[in-house]
Amino acid sequence: MPHRGPPSQEGLWTLPCLLMAHEPEPETDGLLDLSFLTEEEQEAIADVLKRDARLRQLEEGRVSKLRASLADPGQLKILTGDWFQEARSQRHHHAHLGSDLVRASIRKKKSSRGDQAPGSDREAEAAAAEEETEEELEPRLPTDEAPQEMLSKAEEPDSPSPYDPLKTSEHEEEPQYSVPQAELRGRVLSLSVWHRESLGRNIFLGEVEVPLDTWDWGSASTWLPLQPRVPPSPDDLPSRGLLSLSVKYVPAGSEGAGLPPSGELHFWVKEAQGLVPQRSGTLDSYVQCSVLPDDSRASRQRTRVVRRSLSPVFNHTMVYDGFGPADLRQACAELSLWDHGALASRQLGGTRLSLGTGSSYGLQVPWMDSTPEEKQLWQTLLERPCEWVDGLLPLRTNLVPRT
């Protein structure tokens, strides 16, 4: 146990003098009387102050790099710790840290009061200095300012508030998308507004959805109210995914030697993409095909069941014969996707390929309701016999019942 007592005059002068010697020292009246410490205790404190000086130098290097690389004043203020210095300067009006006070006290020659026995006054001074140091290490709001006043200071021009209703955001940008005109009626334009915080977080503010089939393309710019985000119900979705397929019509005798004997209609069902199940989880799905008006069970064809997948790959070809070019103008190919269950299967969506005339062989029928995308694919099939025509079509949920 080191002996506590007044150290020699020599001991005070031999403590290391390398500790931030370039910094201005506090006034002599503000120094602490540390004469009651032993030499070992003073050396231990000096080692701590050395380490503190090294850490300060490293921190100054880090801050200088940040100032050279960051341009955002708000983010720079947070990352460099300037906000803490401002809070400290408002609470403590002296310029020196507690460590500077202790360092200068150690380096000072023993005062004339050194021959006085260490008493309660000196211990109280040391305790007060320690308490002052702890207070400086803890950032606090000044007690003479209300939180609302501090908030108003933070919202000055150097860090504007995104929620100020008097401010309007203007974005002079024109994003462009390449969409065939025939597909616009089935598309919905979705716009969302976000607030980006200084730390990189995004906060959703609102959104607008504009169905392009009802949009007036001749209108000028207009204001639309932002709506809250509501998770869509699976039952309200216009589509449950996309179906990738190719179709081909082979006329009778087009392959030579009278083959095929009658016109053939080929369907190559490739895959489905981004399926949305009615319940959470995956799907056991298959695709069923019928060429209307023949809806008999014998005429239906289907792919294999692909289990536990929301993007199933079928790679299945189905062929129907007995069709002439005139028949194709009256027919409708319906391809529907089903969720295969143990007891029953449920239809999730489908697509109908036809000319969409609303009638078949002179009769008004509800299933000739093809969308522009579907009609375009079927028209291309008629114009390009013996060629595969590719399509990626939505699996519609609004298929009109056949009867």
N, C-alpha and C positions, 0 to 999 in steps of 0.2 A: 504494500500500500504506500504510494508516494506520500512524502511528508508535505502537508499544506503549511505554507508560511510565506512570508514576504521573500520573493526571489531577489537575488543580488542585482545591483545596477547593471552589471555586465551581462546577466542573463537576458535582460530585456533588450539590449542592443544586439545580441547575437542571433535573434530570430531572423528567419529568411526575409529578405527585402525585395524579392522578385515578384510580389503579389500585386499585379496591376498598379505598378508604381507611377504609371502615366496618368492615372485618374486623380482628379482634385479630391483632397481629403476634407473631411468635415471640420467644422470649427472646433477649436480646442475645448471650448466649454461643453460641447456636445459629446465628448469622448467618454468612454467607460473606464473606470478604474479596475483593471484586471490584475492588480498586484497580488491578490490573494491566491492566484493560480500558481501551481508548480511549473517547473520547466517542462516536464513531460506533458502536462496538460496543455501548455501553450504550444508546444510542438505539434501535438495532435490537432489542435485547432488550426494551426498554420497549414497542416497537410490538407485539411478539409477545404480551407480557403484556396489552396493551390488547385485542387480538383475543381472547385467552383469556377476559378478563372479559366481553366482549360475548357470546361463545358460552355462558358460564355463565348469563348472564341469560336468553338464549333457552331454554336447557335448563330453567331453573327455571320459566319460563312454561309450557313443554310439560308438565312434571311436575304443576304445579298444575291444569292442565286435566284430566289423567288422573285425579288424585285426586278431582276433582269429578264425573267421569262414570262411573268404574268402581267396582263394589261388590265384585268378587271379590278378596280379599286376595292370593291366589296369583298371579293374572294381573297385579295392580297391582305386586307385588314384582318381577316380571320386567320389565315395560315401563318402570318408573321407574328401574331400576338399583339398587334398594335392596340386592339380593343382592350386588352388587359392593362396596357400602359396608361391608356386614357382613364380607365376606371380607377387605377391606383393614384394617378395624379390628382383626380378629383377628391380622393379621400385623404391622401397624405401630401402635404404641401412642401415637404422637404425633398431634396433631390437625391438623397443617398439611400442605398439599400442597407438592410441590417448587416449584411456581410461586410460592406465598406466601413461601417461604424466599428465593427469588431476588429477588422484588419488595422485600421488606423489606431485603435486603442492599444493593440499589441505592439505596434511599431513606435509608439510614443514613449519617450523616456519617462521613467517613474516620476510622478509628480511629488510635490513637497508634502502631499498628504499621505505619502506612502508609509511614513513611520507610524501612522495611526493604525491601530489594530483594526482588522476587518470586522465590521459590525453589521448590524441589520440594515443600515442605510445602503451600504454597498451591495448587499445581497438583493435588496429591493431594486436597485438600479439594474443589476444584471438580469433579474427576472423581468423587469420592464422592457429591457432591450430584446430579450428572447420573445416576449409576447408581441412586441412591435414587429419582429421579423416574421413571426407566424401570421400576423395580420396581413403583411404585405404579400405573402404567398397565396392568400385566399382572395380571389376576385369577388367583389361585392358591388351592389348598386349603392350609390350615395343615398343616405337616409333623408337628405333634404330635398330630394327630387322624387316626385311620384312616378310610378311605373309608366303612366300615360305620357309623361314628359320625356322619359327616356325613349319610348317608342316613337314619339314625334321626331326626336333627334335622329333616330336610325332611319327615318323615312325622308330625310333631306335629299336633295338632288343627287348626292353621291351614291345613294342606295334607294331608288324609288320603289314604292310599294306597288305590286302588280294588281292590288285589289282596290286602288283608288278609283271611285266611279267617275271622277272628273277627267280621267285620262282615257284616250281612245287609241287602241293599237291599229296601226296601218301597215298592211303588208302588200306592197306593190309587186306581186309575183303572179305568174301565169303558168301553173303546171299543165302539161299536155299529155294526153294519152291517145294511143292509136287504137281506135275501136271502129269496126265496120259500121256503116250507117244502119244496116239491117239489124244489128244487135242492140242498138241504143234503146229500143222500146223495152227490152228485158233487163236493162241495167238500172242501178240506183247509185247516185253520187253521194258519198258519205264524207262529211267534213267535220273534223273535231278540233277543238281549241284547247290548248294545254298551257300551263305555266311552268317554266323551267327555272328551278331554284339555283342558287349559286353553287350548291354542292352537287348538282347533277340530277337531283330528283325531279320527276315530272308529275304534275298534279293536273288531273282531268278537270276542265271547267264546264264543258258542254259540247254538244254535237248537233249536226243538222243532217238529215237524210232527204235527198231530193229524187223522187222517181222520175227518170228521164222520159218516160212515155207520156207524162202529163206536163212537161216543161214547155213553156212558150219561148222558143228559140229566137223570136223577134223582140223579146222584151229587153229593157235596159236593166242595169244593176238594181238589186233590191235587197232590203234588210230581212233577215230571217231570224227568229228567236232561237237561242240555244236551248236544247232540251237535255235533261239529265239522262245519263246512260241507264237503260233498262235491259237486263239480259233477255234476249229473245226466247220465247217459248218454242220448243221443237215443233209444236203443232201449228205455229204461226209462220214458219219459214216457207218462203216461196219455192225453195229448192233444198234438197237434202244431199246435194253433191253433184258431181259431173260424171257423165258416161262417155268414154272414149270408144268410138266404133268406126268401121268403114263399111260402105255398102256398094254393091255392084249389080248391074243388070246385064245379063247375057241373053241376047235375042236368040230365037230359034234358028238353027242352022248357021250361026255365026262362027262356029269352030270347024266347019267343013264336014263333008260326008253326012250332011243332014243332022249334025249334032250341035247343040242339044235338040231333041225333038220338039221341045216347047221352051218358051222363055223362062229363064231361071232368075230368081232374086236371091242374092247372097248377102248375108249379114255376118260381119266379123266383129264380134264383141270382144274388145281388147281388155279394158279395165274400168274400174270406177275410182274416182278420186274425191277425197275429203268428205266421206259420208258422215251424216249427222244422225245418230240413232235416236229412237224415241226415248230410250232410257240410257243412263250412263253405262259405259262399258263398250265392248266391241260388238261386231255383228257376224252372224253366219248367213251370208247373203248369196243370192243367185239372181240371174236375169232371165225373164220369160218373154218370149216373142210371139205375137199373133199378127196376122195380116188380115185386117178387117176389109170387107164385112164378114168374112168367115171367122166366127168366134167359137167354132166347135172345139171340144177338148182334143180331138185327134189332130187338129191343125196346130196346136200349141207346141212350141219347142222351148227348151230351157238349157241353161248352162249347168255345170256342176256347182255344188255348194262350196264356197270358200269360207273357211271358218276363222273366227277371231281376227277380223281385219276390218279396218275402216278405209282401206285403199286396196280392195281385192283385185287380183289379176285373173281374168277368166280365160282369155286367149281361145275363144270358142267360135266356130263357124257354123252357121245354120243356113240351109238352102230350101227355098220354096220354088216349085215349078208350076207350069201351066199359066203363066202370065204373058199377055201380049202388051205392046206399048199403050194401047187404049185402056187396058185394065189398070195399069199403074196410075192413070189419071183419076180413077175412081176409087182406088184402094188407099188404105192407111196402115202403115206398119207401126204397131205399138210395142215398144220395148219397156218393160217395167222391172224395177229392182225390188226384191222381196227379202224380208228378214225371216229366215227359216227357223221355226220353232218346233219343239218336240210334239206339240199337239196341233198347232196350226201355224200358218205363215201369214205375215202381214205385209201389205204393199207399202213401201216407203215413198216411192216416186217413180216417175217414168217420163218417156218422151214419145211423141207421135209424129211420124214422118208422112207427110201428104202435101197436097197442094192447098189444103185448108179452105176449100170452097164451101164447106158446110153441107154439101150434098154428095150422095153416092148413087150412081145409076138412077138419077132422077128423084131420089128420096132425100128429104131433109134428115140429117143424122147429127147427133151431138158430138160424135167423136172426130169429126173433120175440123178440129179446132187447133191446128198446128200454129206455133209461133212463127214469126218471121225467120228465125234461125232454122227451124225445122223445115219450113217450106223451101228455103234456099237450098238446103242439102238435097231435098227430094227433087227439086227442079234441076239441079246439077246432075243428079243420077239419070234423069231422062235425057239430058243433052249429051252425056258422055257414056254411051253403052260400052260394055266390056272393060271399063276402067274402075278401079277402086276410088271411091270418094270418101275422104276422111272428114270426121266431125267430132267435136267435143261439146256435148249438149247438156244443159241443166236437167237434173232429174226433178221434174216439176211435181209439186204436191197438189196442184189445182186441176188435175185431169178430170174432165167432165165425165160422169158415169156414162157407160155405153147405152144404157136404156133409160 
